[in-house]
Amino acid sequence: MNTLLLTRRQSGTSLIEVLITVVIVAIGLLGLAGMQSRLQSSDMESYQRAQALVLLEDMANRIATNRANAADYVTGGGSPFGVGMTCPTTTATRQQIDALQWCNVLQGAAELSSGNAKSGAMIGARGCVEALPNNEYLVTVAWQGMTPISSPPASVACGQNQYDDATAGCTGDRCRRVVTTIVRIASLS
């Protein structure tokens, strides 16, 4: 009779052990799913930053190539090219052709989805060229980030206050991402 009682206790204990194991595995899988979600968000952020750097370098090279007309490229921080803007249509000068091409690429013309919708650039991509002293030009590409972080410096005006979405926690430009470069034009006179 004593061995029969021992057998029953051991079978109940293994059932509890299995239940605890299942709970631990479930918690681990939930953690893994959460990590996968964050990795996808980080991957998208990295992709957008890489795209922005390509577009930034593209315009910087265009300005450096057409250095005699560099001042014509200035858009100012308040009137960027890109999403939500009408791209210029005049193509009489090299600067006008460059502005049209850069605007189209910022809007995503490099990749079309079904229905010919432009989808090849960053989310909400905008580009600006600002004049600085001493024949220098600040080229900026701004876009919509996936999650709120610290906002860019107030001195970078491109896309400022264009990316706020209170429902996503994006207030105070915390979802605006920017990359900048300075193009220096030497005075050869």
N, C-alpha and C positions, 0 to 999 in steps of 0.2 A: 504494500500500500504506500509506503514511503517513496519508492521509486516512481510510482504513478503520479504522485503529487509533484515531484521534481520535474518530470517531463512536461507537465502542463505549464509550470512557471517558465521554463525555458522557451517554449513555443510562443508565449505571449511577449516575452522580452524581445525576441527576434522581430516580431511584427512592429513593435515600437521603434526598434533600430532602423527598420526599413522606412518607416514613416519619417523619422528624423533625417535620414539620408535623402529622401525625396524632397523635403523642405529645403535642405542645404543646397541640393543641385538646382532647384527652382530659383532660389535667391541668386546663385551664381550665374544662371542663364539670364536672369533679368539684368544683372550687372553687365554682362557681356552685350546684351541688346542695347543698353544705354551707352556703352562705350562705342559700339558700332555707329550709333546715331551721331555721337559727337565727332567721330572720325570722318563721317560723310560731310558734316558741316565744315570741319577744318579743311577737308579736301577741296570743297567748293571755294572757300576763302583763298586757298593757295592758288587754285586755278585762276580766279579772278585777278589776283595780284600779278600773276605771270602775264596774263593778257594785258593788264594795265601797263606793265613795264614795256611790253612790245610796242603798244600804241604810243607811249610816252617817247620812247627812243625814235620811233618813226617820225613824229613831228619835230623832234629836236634835230634829226638829220635833215629834214626838209628845210628847216630854217637855216641851218649851217650851210647847206648847199646853195641856197638862194640868198646869201648873206647881204647882197647889195639892196635887197628889198625886205630885209628882216622886219622892219617896223610895220610893214603891211600885214604881217601875221597876227598882230596884237588884237585879241578879242576882248580883253579885260576880264576881270573875275566875275562880273555880273551878267555877262552874255556869252555863255559857253556854247560850244558845238556839242551835238550828241542827242541823247534821248529827250523827246519833247520839244525839240527845236526843228525849224525848217532849214534844211541844208541849202547853202548857196547854189545857184544854178549857173551863174556866169563862169565861163572858162576861157576868158581872153588872156589872162596872165598865168604865169607859173604859180603864183600865190593863190589865185582863185581855184586853180585845178587842185592844188594841195589841200586847200580848205574844204572843197567838195569831197575829196577822197577821204580825208580824215574824219569829217562829219559822218559820212556813210559807214565807215568802219566802226566808229563809236556807237552808231545806232545798231550795229550788228549785221551789216550787209554781207560779211564774209561767210555767213552760214544762214541758210533759210530753212524754216520748218514748214510743215504742211500749210498750204494757203499762202505761200511766199511771205510769211511773217519773218522779219529779221530777228535772229536769235543768237548770233555769233559773238556778241561782246558781253561785257560784264552787265550786271543788273543796274539799270539807271546810269549808264556811262555818260560822262560829260568831260569835255576837254577845254582848257583855257590857255591862252598865251598872254602874259602880262609884261609890260615894259618895266625894266628896272633901270637905275642910273648906270652910267658908264657903258652903254651899248650891251647891256645884258638883258636876257629875256627869261622869265620864269614860265616854264611849260608844266602844266598840271593836268593829271587825269584823276577824276573823282568817280566813285561808284558806291552802290548800296551794299553794305556788309550784311552778313547773315545774323549776327548777334551784336548786341551793344557792347562797346568797349570805351576807352577814353576817346574824346573827340580830338580831331586834328587841331593844330594851332590856329588861332583866330586870324593870323596873318595870311593864311592860305584861303583865299576867298572863293575859289572855284567850287561850285556846288553847295555853298554854305546855306544851311537851313532848307535844303531840298530833300533831305532823307529822313525827316522826323516821322515816326509812326508810333504813337503812344501805346497802341495795342500790343506792339512787339517790344515795348520797353525802350524804343529808340527815340529819346528826346535829347535836346541839346547837342545835336549832330553826333551822337554816340554811335550811329550806324554808318556815318560817312567815312569812307576810306579814300585816301589820296596818296598819290606818288608825284613827286616833283623833281625837276632837274633845271639847272640854269645853263642857258646857251650864251656863251660869250662871243661877241663879234669884235674882232680886233680892228682897230682903226689903222689902216695901212697908208694913210696920206702923209 
